[in-house]
């Protein structure tokens, strides 16, 4: 079977596309970094890919809000082809600024169904400024929250770095969170504990704050109802090798980093 093709869609201000494409290539995919303007000029080229990934960075300088301009480009210029992609048996991944873009475009939390929602003024949730009011770059511990998302298969918990100013997920109401829980859409949560080799829970607070941005329900990542779309604020492409972890010697880590598994899961879905 031919290797899955990955469109790593970048825009002015994107700065994580190279390492994201490298991650997919390392896992056996064929990744191509595609500029948004190129796709706008030829929208049908998206049909040739099996995975669409919007990587991290500061698209359009985060003018008027992180991911706002990028999301309007998706809906305004690429609405038909993106809807067709979402309606097919394909995968979408949004990392950090990519998550912000997917959420504000309506791709998350609704998936293909959300593309029919033209009025974004009544969105179920938004990503807004961290509680500390500033850009925050540090590592966090995460747990999967019962999600059936393709990218998280075989993952119970992992450490990843964050680097954002507008990463606090705020839903419209408590009912929205309950609905996400029912549909298994809460993909990742910031966690204050880790499972030790003895099977017991151990605190990680001595290393990092559990929830540094104040996200409601500790949500760090969301899935669509189908489990084929994932958006997350932490950066899995920054933990592809064990030696990238700040405590790799103390934790005796070696080989691959935990972030690589997300990309491998995406590629393996098509095998």
C-alpha positions as CSV (number, residue, x, y, z in Angstrom):
1,X,0.0,0.0,0.0
2,X,1.2,3.5,-0.8
3,X,2.4,5.6,2.1
4,X,-0.2,8.0,3.4
5,X,0.2,11.5,2.1
6,X,0.1,14.4,4.7
7,X,-0.6,18.0,3.9
8,X,1.1,20.2,6.6
9,X,-0.7,23.4,5.9
10,X,1.2,26.5,6.8
11,X,0.4,30.2,6.7
12,X,2.3,33.4,7.3
13,X,3.7,33.1,10.9
14,X,3.6,29.3,11.1
15,X,6.9,28.1,12.6
16,X,6.5,24.4,13.5
17,X,5.8,23.0,10.0
18,X,9.3,21.6,9.4
19,X,9.5,19.4,12.5
20,X,5.8,18.4,12.1
21,X,6.5,17.2,8.6
22,X,9.6,15.4,9.8
23,X,7.5,13.5,12.4
24,X,5.1,12.2,9.8
25,X,7.9,11.3,7.5
26,X,9.7,9.4,10.3
27,X,6.6,7.4,10.9
28,X,6.3,6.3,7.2
29,X,4.2,9.0,5.8
30,X,4.9,11.3,2.9
31,X,4.5,14.8,4.2
32,X,4.4,18.0,2.2
33,X,4.5,21.5,3.6
34,X,1.9,23.4,1.6
35,X,1.4,27.1,1.9
36,X,-2.2,28.3,2.5
37,X,-2.1,30.6,-0.6
38,X,-1.0,27.7,-2.8
39,X,-4.0,25.7,-1.6
40,X,-6.3,28.6,-2.1
41,X,-5.1,28.9,-5.7
42,X,-5.7,25.2,-6.3
43,X,-8.2,23.8,-3.6
44,X,-8.7,20.4,-5.3
45,X,-5.1,19.5,-4.5
46,X,-6.2,18.7,-0.9
47,X,-8.2,15.7,-2.2
48,X,-4.8,13.9,-2.9
49,X,-3.9,13.8,0.8
50,X,-5.1,11.4,3.6
51,X,-4.1,13.6,6.5
52,X,-4.4,17.3,7.0
53,X,-2.3,18.9,9.7
54,X,-2.3,22.5,10.8
55,X,0.9,23.0,12.9
56,X,1.9,25.4,15.6
57,X,3.2,29.0,15.4
58,X,1.7,32.4,15.2
59,X,-0.3,32.5,11.9
60,X,-0.9,36.1,10.8
61,X,0.9,37.2,13.9
62,X,-2.2,36.3,16.0
63,X,-3.7,39.5,14.8
64,X,-7.3,40.0,16.2
65,X,-6.8,36.7,18.1
66,X,-4.9,33.4,17.7
67,X,-6.0,31.4,14.7
68,X,-8.8,33.9,13.8
69,X,-7.5,34.9,10.4
70,X,-6.4,31.4,9.4
71,X,-9.8,30.0,10.3
72,X,-11.6,32.6,8.2
73,X,-9.4,31.7,5.3
74,X,-10.4,28.0,5.7
75,X,-14.1,28.8,5.8
76,X,-14.1,31.6,3.3
77,X,-11.8,30.3,0.5
78,X,-11.6,26.5,1.2
79,X,-15.0,25.7,2.6
80,X,-16.1,23.2,0.0
81,X,-12.8,21.2,-0.2
82,X,-12.4,21.2,3.6
83,X,-15.9,20.0,4.1
84,X,-15.3,17.2,1.6
85,X,-12.1,16.2,3.4
86,X,-13.9,16.1,6.8
87,X,-16.7,14.0,5.3
88,X,-14.3,11.4,4.0
89,X,-12.5,8.7,5.9
90,X,-9.5,11.0,6.5
91,X,-7.7,12.5,9.5
92,X,-7.2,16.1,10.7
93,X,-4.7,17.2,13.3
94,X,-4.3,20.7,14.8
95,X,-1.4,21.5,17.1
96,X,-1.4,24.6,19.2
97,X,-2.1,27.4,16.7
98,X,-3.6,24.7,14.6
99,X,-6.0,23.8,17.4
100,X,-7.0,27.4,17.7
101,X,-7.6,27.5,14.0
102,X,-9.7,24.4,13.9
103,X,-11.8,25.5,16.9
104,X,-12.5,28.9,15.5
105,X,-13.3,27.6,12.1
106,X,-15.9,25.2,13.6
107,X,-14.0,22.0,12.6
108,X,-13.8,21.3,16.3
109,X,-15.7,20.3,18.3
110,X,-18.3,19.4,15.6
111,X,-16.3,17.7,12.8
112,X,-18.0,17.6,9.4
113,X,-21.3,18.5,10.9
114,X,-19.9,21.8,12.2
115,X,-19.1,23.0,8.7
116,X,-22.8,23.5,8.3
117,X,-22.8,25.9,11.2
118,X,-22.4,29.3,9.5
119,X,-23.0,31.4,12.6
120,X,-19.8,31.2,14.7
121,X,-21.1,33.8,17.2
122,X,-22.7,31.0,19.2
123,X,-19.8,28.6,19.2
124,X,-19.7,26.0,22.0
125,X,-16.2,27.0,23.1
126,X,-13.2,29.2,22.5
127,X,-9.5,29.3,23.3
128,X,-8.6,32.5,25.0
129,X,-5.8,34.1,27.1
130,X,-4.1,32.0,29.8
131,X,-5.1,32.8,33.3
132,X,-1.7,34.3,34.0
133,X,-2.2,36.7,31.1
134,X,1.1,35.9,29.4
135,X,2.8,33.6,27.0
136,X,3.8,30.4,28.8
137,X,6.3,27.8,27.7
138,X,6.9,24.7,29.9
139,X,6.3,21.0,30.0
140,X,3.0,19.4,31.2
141,X,1.8,16.0,32.1
142,X,-1.3,14.7,30.2
143,X,-3.7,11.9,30.5
144,X,-6.1,10.6,27.8
145,X,-9.7,11.0,28.9
146,X,-11.5,8.0,27.5
147,X,-11.4,9.4,24.0
148,X,-11.6,7.0,21.0
149,X,-9.6,9.4,18.9
150,X,-7.4,7.8,16.3
151,X,-4.3,9.8,17.1
152,X,-4.4,8.7,20.8
153,X,-4.7,4.9,20.4
154,X,-2.5,3.1,22.9
155,X,-1.7,6.2,24.8
156,X,-2.8,6.5,28.5
157,X,-0.5,9.4,29.6
158,X,2.5,11.4,28.3
159,X,4.6,14.5,28.9
160,X,4.6,17.2,26.3
161,X,5.7,20.9,26.1
162,X,3.3,23.8,25.7
163,X,4.1,27.2,24.3
164,X,1.1,29.5,24.0
165,X,-0.6,32.7,25.2
166,X,-4.2,31.8,24.3
167,X,-4.5,28.2,25.4
168,X,-7.2,28.3,28.0
169,X,-10.2,26.4,26.7
170,X,-13.5,28.0,27.8
171,X,-16.8,26.2,26.9
172,X,-20.1,28.1,26.7
173,X,-21.6,26.2,29.6
174,X,-21.3,23.1,31.8
175,X,-23.7,21.3,29.6
176,X,-21.2,21.6,26.7
177,X,-18.6,19.8,28.8
178,X,-21.1,17.1,29.8
179,X,-21.9,16.6,26.1
180,X,-18.2,16.2,25.2
181,X,-17.8,13.7,28.0
182,X,-20.8,11.7,26.8
183,X,-19.5,11.6,23.2
184,X,-15.9,10.9,24.4
185,X,-14.6,14.1,22.8
186,X,-12.4,15.3,25.7
187,X,-9.2,13.9,24.3
188,X,-6.5,15.1,26.7
189,X,-6.4,16.7,30.1
190,X,-3.7,18.3,32.2
191,X,-3.0,15.8,35.0
192,X,-1.3,16.3,38.4
193,X,-0.3,12.7,38.6
194,X,1.5,10.0,36.7
195,X,1.3,6.2,37.0
196,X,4.5,4.7,38.4
197,X,6.0,1.3,37.6
198,X,4.3,0.1,40.8
199,X,0.9,0.8,39.3
200,X,0.3,3.6,41.8
201,X,-0.3,7.3,41.1
202,X,2.5,9.7,41.9
203,X,2.3,13.5,41.9
204,X,4.1,15.4,39.2
205,X,3.6,18.8,40.8
206,X,7.1,19.0,41.9
207,X,8.1,19.2,38.2
208,X,5.4,21.4,36.7
209,X,2.1,23.0,37.4
210,X,-0.7,20.6,36.5
211,X,-2.8,23.2,34.5
212,X,-0.8,26.2,33.7
213,X,-3.3,28.0,31.5
214,X,-6.5,27.5,33.6
215,X,-8.4,25.5,31.0
216,X,-11.9,24.5,32.1
217,X,-12.1,20.8,33.2
218,X,-8.3,20.7,32.6
219,X,-8.9,20.2,28.9
220,X,-5.7,20.2,26.8
221,X,-7.2,18.6,23.6
222,X,-10.5,17.9,21.9
223,X,-11.7,15.3,19.5
224,X,-14.6,15.5,17.1
225,X,-17.4,12.9,17.5
226,X,-16.0,10.6,14.8
227,X,-12.5,10.4,16.5
228,X,-10.8,11.4,13.3
229,X,-10.1,15.0,14.2
230,X,-7.8,16.0,17.0
231,X,-6.8,19.4,18.3
232,X,-4.4,19.9,21.2
233,X,-2.4,22.7,22.7
234,X,0.7,20.8,23.7
235,X,3.4,20.1,21.0
236,X,4.0,16.4,20.2
237,X,6.4,17.3,17.4
238,X,8.8,18.6,20.1
239,X,9.1,15.3,21.8
240,X,10.1,12.9,19.1
241,X,13.3,11.7,20.9
242,X,13.7,10.8,24.5
243,X,16.6,13.2,24.9
244,X,14.3,16.2,24.2
245,X,12.6,15.6,27.6
246,X,14.0,18.0,30.3
247,X,14.3,15.1,32.8
248,X,15.4,12.3,30.4
249,X,18.5,11.4,32.5
250,X,16.6,11.4,35.8
251,X,13.7,9.3,34.3
252,X,16.1,7.0,32.4
253,X,14.4,7.7,29.1
254,X,15.8,6.4,25.8
255,X,14.7,5.8,22.2
256,X,11.6,7.6,20.9
257,X,9.8,10.4,22.6
258,X,6.2,9.9,23.6
259,X,5.0,12.5,21.1
260,X,6.0,10.3,18.1
261,X,3.2,7.9,18.9
262,X,0.5,10.4,17.9
263,X,2.0,10.7,14.4
264,X,2.6,7.0,14.1
265,X,-1.1,6.3,15.0
266,X,-2.2,8.7,12.2
267,X,0.0,6.9,9.6
268,X,-1.0,3.4,10.8
269,X,-4.7,4.3,10.5
270,X,-4.3,3.9,6.7
271,X,-2.4,0.6,6.8
